Amino acid sequence: MEKETYSLSQLTRFINQVIKVNFESPVWIRAEISELREASNGHCYLEFIEKDPDTDTLIAKIKANIWANTYRMLKPYFESSTGQQLHAGIKVLVSVTVDFHDVFGLSLNIRDIDPTYTLGELAKRRQEIIRQLEKDGVMEMNKSLELAVLPNRIAVISSPTAAGYDDFCNQLDNNPDGFVFYKKLFPAIMQGDQAADSIIEALDNIYGHADLFNVVVIIRGGGATTDLACFDSYELALNCAQFPLPIIAGIGHQRDLSIVDMVTHTSVKTPTAAAALLIEMMEEARDRMTDAYTAIYQLLLQRVQSQQQKLADISWKIRHALINKTSDKKLTLERQKSRLIQAVRLAINTQKNKLAILENSIERHSPAFLLKYGYTITTINGKRLSSVNDVQDGDTIKTYVSDGEVKSVVEK
């Protein structure tokens, strides 16, 4: 029996007919964009995938396209509705026709898109990231760090060509109080698929020199809110939350806070607002220092005045004490002088009396006194003769009487 055969073109035409019969009108499908490329001719080429929700294993994949005339309408509609661009990694609900080309094979032709589905998926994914960060216990880590009193050593993460970076620097450099800020730029891509990894790399570079800075500022100039998807990245939020320096986020948006805004120490709307915050903190520090200086000066002034008054009081007391003491001393000296004079007079009179008694005693015991009353004194060789044994025969002796002397020669 001869086998039935088909040419390849017959088979592809048959497949095409089958698809057209079964997919006469567009159908809505849910899928994740794994690749997206905008061509120079205005067409957009995509690849859709689906993963197993439990194992994350790839279970379906197909190519898709949005022709230029449709893409010109769908792109701004999606961006204005969701606040972000179509990009790889997001989930979409799209209306498609199923096309099979004999040469290019099976593909989906996107006719419409429902942004509310993506918003729901984004919100769901956002809540999952927030819950995971809360589970990790890092949501408040960076917020709990204490900002420096003088936050003037700043590590800046920004695109070097961004207008917001220039605004930030001009605001700091031309502050009316003349505060000096030391800034170091760590360049990063601030939008697109590579932005999150680029900002994380900048944080890693700052970490290697963390002791040189007291604050990190992540700034991004104005622009479409569609460029802010990177700031809802789990990895970027985790790095910001765990960073050892306080982070100020000024990423230039007016919509709801991004997850990075939620985990950083302080979030402001614009780069100029970040600069204004730093200047305000310097002003507050200056005012506190001025108040402290004034308080210390007043306290010292009061102390000095108090001590001066105490010294004046002490001086007055000493002066009057000296005056009183001098008067008392003078009176005491006068009394002592009077007592001394009396004592000296008494001593002199006592000695005079003693001398008179002694003189009288001496006079009564003197030879002249004795001679006067009939007594005589005999001497030999100038010495008083008191014993007969002191003389010999032939010695000459003298005898003194009251009115003269008598020489005698001893015979026996």
C-alpha positions in Angstrom: 0.0 0.0 0.0 1.4 3.3 -1.1 1.9 5.9 1.8 0.2 9.2 1.6 2.7 12.0 1.6 2.6 15.8 1.7 5.1 18.5 0.7 6.3 20.8 3.4 4.3 23.7 1.9 1.2 21.5 1.8 1.6 20.7 5.5 2.2 24.4 6.5 -0.8 25.5 4.5 -2.9 22.8 6.2 -1.7 23.9 9.6 -2.5 27.5 8.7 -6.0 26.5 7.6 -6.5 24.6 10.9 -5.4 27.6 12.9 -7.6 30.0 11.0 -10.6 27.7 11.5 -10.0 27.4 15.2 -8.9 30.9 15.9 -11.1 33.0 13.6 -11.2 35.9 16.1 -8.6 37.3 18.6 -8.2 35.6 22.0 -7.0 36.9 25.3 -4.0 35.2 26.9 -2.0 35.6 30.1 1.8 35.4 29.7 5.2 36.7 31.0 7.4 38.7 28.6 10.8 37.1 28.5 12.3 39.1 25.7 11.3 42.4 24.1 13.0 44.3 21.2 11.9 47.5 19.4 13.0 47.5 15.8 14.0 50.6 13.9 11.0 50.2 11.6 8.7 50.7 14.6 7.7 47.0 15.1 8.0 45.4 18.5 9.2 41.8 18.7 8.5 39.7 21.9 8.8 36.3 23.4 6.2 35.0 25.8 6.7 32.3 28.3 4.7 30.5 31.0 6.2 28.9 34.1 4.9 26.3 36.5 3.8 28.3 39.6 5.1 25.6 41.9 8.4 24.6 40.3 9.1 27.7 38.2 9.8 25.4 35.3 9.3 26.6 31.8 6.1 25.0 30.4 5.4 27.1 27.3 7.1 29.6 25.0 6.1 31.4 21.8 7.1 34.4 19.7 4.9 37.5 19.4 4.9 40.8 17.7 3.2 44.2 17.7 3.1 45.8 14.3 4.2 49.4 14.3 0.8 51.0 13.7 -0.6 49.1 16.7 2.5 49.6 18.9 2.4 53.4 18.5 -1.0 53.3 20.3 -0.5 50.4 22.7 2.9 51.6 24.1 1.8 55.1 25.5 -1.6 53.6 26.6 0.2 50.9 28.7 2.8 53.3 30.1 0.3 56.0 31.1 -2.0 53.3 32.7 0.7 51.3 34.6 3.4 53.9 35.2 6.0 51.7 33.5 7.2 50.5 30.2 6.7 47.2 28.6 9.8 45.2 29.5 11.0 41.7 30.1 9.9 40.2 33.4 6.4 41.6 33.6 3.1 39.7 33.1 0.6 40.9 30.6 -2.9 40.1 29.5 -3.1 40.6 25.7 -5.5 40.1 22.9 -3.8 38.1 20.1 -4.5 36.5 16.8 -2.7 33.2 16.1 -0.7 33.4 12.9 1.2 30.7 11.1 3.5 31.7 8.3 4.9 29.1 5.9 8.4 30.4 6.4 8.5 32.1 9.8 6.2 29.6 11.6 3.8 30.1 14.4 3.5 33.5 16.1 1.1 35.7 18.0 0.0 39.0 16.6 -0.9 41.4 19.5 -3.9 43.5 18.9 -4.7 44.9 22.3 -3.5 44.9 25.9 -5.2 45.1 29.3 -3.1 47.3 31.6 -5.3 46.5 34.7 -4.1 42.9 34.6 -0.4 44.1 34.7 -1.2 46.5 37.4 -2.7 43.7 39.5 0.3 41.5 38.8 2.7 44.4 39.6 0.8 45.2 42.8 0.8 41.5 43.7 4.5 41.2 43.0 5.1 44.4 44.9 3.3 43.1 48.0 5.2 39.8 47.7 8.5 41.8 47.8 7.4 43.9 50.7 6.2 40.8 52.7 9.5 39.1 51.9 11.5 42.1 53.2 9.4 42.2 56.3 10.0 38.5 56.7 13.7 39.1 56.3 13.4 41.7 59.1 15.2 44.4 57.2 12.4 47.0 56.5 13.5 49.3 59.4 17.2 48.5 59.4 18.4 51.6 57.4 15.8 53.8 59.1 17.2 52.9 62.5 20.6 54.3 61.7 21.3 57.7 63.2 22.1 60.5 60.7 25.2 62.4 61.4 24.8 65.8 63.2 26.8 67.4 60.3 25.9 65.3 57.2 28.4 66.9 54.9 30.4 63.9 53.6 28.1 62.6 50.9 28.4 59.6 48.6 26.2 60.3 45.6 24.7 57.6 43.4 23.5 59.1 40.1 24.0 59.3 36.4 26.8 61.8 35.9 24.9 63.4 33.0 21.5 63.7 34.8 20.1 67.1 35.3 19.0 66.1 38.7 22.6 65.5 39.7 23.6 69.0 38.6 20.6 70.5 40.5 21.6 68.6 43.6 25.3 69.8 43.4 24.3 73.5 42.6 21.9 73.5 45.5 24.6 72.4 47.9 27.4 74.5 46.5 25.4 77.7 46.5 23.7 77.3 49.9 23.2 80.8 51.4 24.9 79.9 54.7 28.1 78.9 53.0 28.2 75.3 54.5 30.9 73.1 52.9 29.8 69.7 51.6 32.2 67.1 50.4 30.6 65.1 47.5 31.8 62.0 45.7 29.9 60.6 42.7 29.5 56.9 42.2 28.0 56.7 38.7 25.2 54.3 38.0 22.5 53.6 35.4 19.3 55.0 36.8 16.6 53.5 34.6 16.0 50.4 32.5 16.7 46.7 33.0 20.3 47.2 34.1 19.5 50.0 36.6 19.1 47.8 39.7 22.3 45.9 39.2 24.2 49.1 38.5 23.0 50.9 41.6 23.9 47.8 43.7 27.4 47.9 42.2 27.7 51.6 43.2 26.6 50.7 46.8 29.3 48.0 46.8 31.9 50.5 45.8 30.8 52.9 48.5 30.9 50.1 51.1 34.6 49.7 50.4 35.1 53.4 51.6 32.3 53.7 54.0 34.4 55.3 56.7 34.9 58.4 54.4 31.2 59.2 54.3 28.3 59.8 56.7 25.4 59.6 54.3 24.5 58.1 50.9 22.2 60.0 48.5 20.5 58.2 45.6 19.2 60.8 43.1 17.6 60.7 39.8 16.3 63.6 37.8 12.8 64.0 36.5 11.4 61.8 33.8 8.7 59.4 33.0 7.4 57.3 35.9 7.8 54.4 33.5 11.5 54.5 34.3 11.1 53.7 38.0 10.5 50.0 37.9 14.0 49.2 39.1 13.2 50.9 42.4 10.7 48.1 43.1 13.5 45.5 42.8 13.8 43.1 45.7 17.6 42.8 45.4 18.1 46.6 45.3 15.7 47.2 48.2 17.5 44.5 50.2 20.9 46.1 49.6 19.6 49.5 50.5 17.9 48.2 53.7 21.0 46.5 54.9 23.5 49.3 54.0 25.6 50.5 57.0 25.2 54.2 56.2 21.9 56.1 56.2 20.5 56.5 52.6 18.5 59.4 51.4 16.4 58.6 48.3 15.5 61.5 46.0 14.5 59.7 42.8 12.3 62.4 41.2 8.8 61.1 41.2 5.4 62.2 42.4 3.6 58.8 42.5 3.3 56.4 45.4 6.5 55.5 47.1 8.7 52.8 45.6 9.9 50.0 47.7 13.4 51.6 47.8 11.7 54.7 49.2 10.1 52.5 51.9 13.3 50.9 53.1 15.8 53.8 52.9 16.4 56.1 55.9 14.6 59.1 54.4 12.7 59.6 51.1 12.2 62.9 49.4 10.6 63.7 46.0 13.4 65.3 44.1 17.2 65.7 44.1 16.8 69.4 45.0 14.7 68.3 48.0 17.5 65.9 49.1 20.0 68.8 48.9 17.5 71.1 50.8 17.2 68.4 53.5 21.0 68.2 54.0 21.2 72.0 54.2 18.4 72.2 56.7 20.1 69.6 58.9 23.3 71.7 58.8 21.3 74.8 59.7 19.6 72.9 62.6 23.1 71.7 63.8 24.4 75.3 63.6 21.4 76.6 65.5 21.8 74.0 68.2 25.5 74.9 68.5 24.7 78.6 68.7 22.1 78.0 71.4 24.5 75.8 73.3 27.2 78.4 73.0 24.8 81.1 74.2 23.7 79.0 77.1 27.2 78.2 78.1 28.2 81.8 77.8 25.3 83.0 80.0 26.1 80.3 82.5 29.7 81.2 82.7 28.8 84.9 82.9 26.5 84.2 85.8 29.2 82.1 87.5 31.8 84.8 87.0 29.4 87.5 88.4 28.5 85.2 91.3 32.2 84.6 92.1 33.0 88.3 91.8 30.3 89.0 94.3 31.6 86.3 96.6 35.1 87.8 96.3 33.8 91.2 97.1 32.0 89.9 100.1 35.1 88.0 101.3 37.2 91.1 100.7 34.9 93.2 102.8 34.9 90.7 105.5 38.6 90.4 105.5 39.1 94.2 105.5 36.7 94.6 108.4 38.2 91.6 110.2 41.6 93.1 109.9 40.5 96.5 111.2 38.8 94.9 114.2 41.7 92.6 114.8 44.2 95.5 114.5 42.1 97.5 117.1 41.9 94.5 119.4 45.7 93.9 118.9 46.5 97.5 119.7 44.4 97.4 122.9 46.0 94.1 123.8 49.5 95.6 123.2 48.6 98.6 125.3 47.5 96.4 128.1 50.6 94.2 127.8 52.8 97.3 127.8 51.2 98.6 130.9 51.5 95.3 132.6 55.1 95.0 131.5 55.9 98.5 132.9 54.3 97.6 136.1 56.2 94.3 136.2 59.5 96.0 135.5 58.9 98.6 138.1 58.0 95.9 140.6 61.1 93.9 139.7 63.4 97.0 140.0 61.9 97.8 143.4 62.3 94.2 144.5 65.9 94.2 143.4 66.5 97.6 145.1 65.2 96.2 148.4 67.3 93.1 148.0 70.4 95.3 147.3 69.6 97.4 150.4 69.3 94.3 152.6 72.5 92.9 151.1 74.3 96.2 151.4 73.3 96.3 155.0 74.4 92.8 155.6 77.7 93.4 153.9 78.2 96.5 155.9 77.6 94.8 159.2 80.1 92.1 158.3 82.7 94.4 156.9 86.1 94.9 158.8 85.4 98.5 159.3 82.1 97.8 160.9 83.7 95.3 163.2 86.6 97.6 164.1 84.1 100.4 164.8 82.6 98.2 167.5 86.0 97.4 169.3 87.0 94.4 167.3 90.6 94.1 165.9 92.0 92.2 163.0 95.6 90.7 163.0 97.4 89.7 159.8 100.7 88.1 159.0 102.3 88.6 155.6 99.0 90.1 154.4 96.9 87.2 155.5 94.4 87.2 158.4 95.9 85.5 161.5 93.4 83.0 162.8 95.6 80.6 164.8 98.7 80.8 167.1 100.1 78.0 165.0 100.4 80.4 162.1 103.2 82.5 163.8 106.6 81.9 165.0 108.9 83.7 167.3 110.3 86.8 165.6 107.4 87.1 163.1 106.0 90.6 162.5 102.3 90.9 162.7 99.9 93.8 162.1 96.9 94.6 164.3 94.2 96.8 162.9 92.0 98.9 165.2 89.4 101.4 164.4 91.7 104.4 164.2 94.9 102.8 162.8 97.2 99.8 162.9 99.9 98.5 165.2 103.0 96.4 164.2 104.3 93.9 166.7 107.1 91.4 166.9 106.2 88.0 168.3 108.5 87.0 171.2 106.6 84.0 172.4 
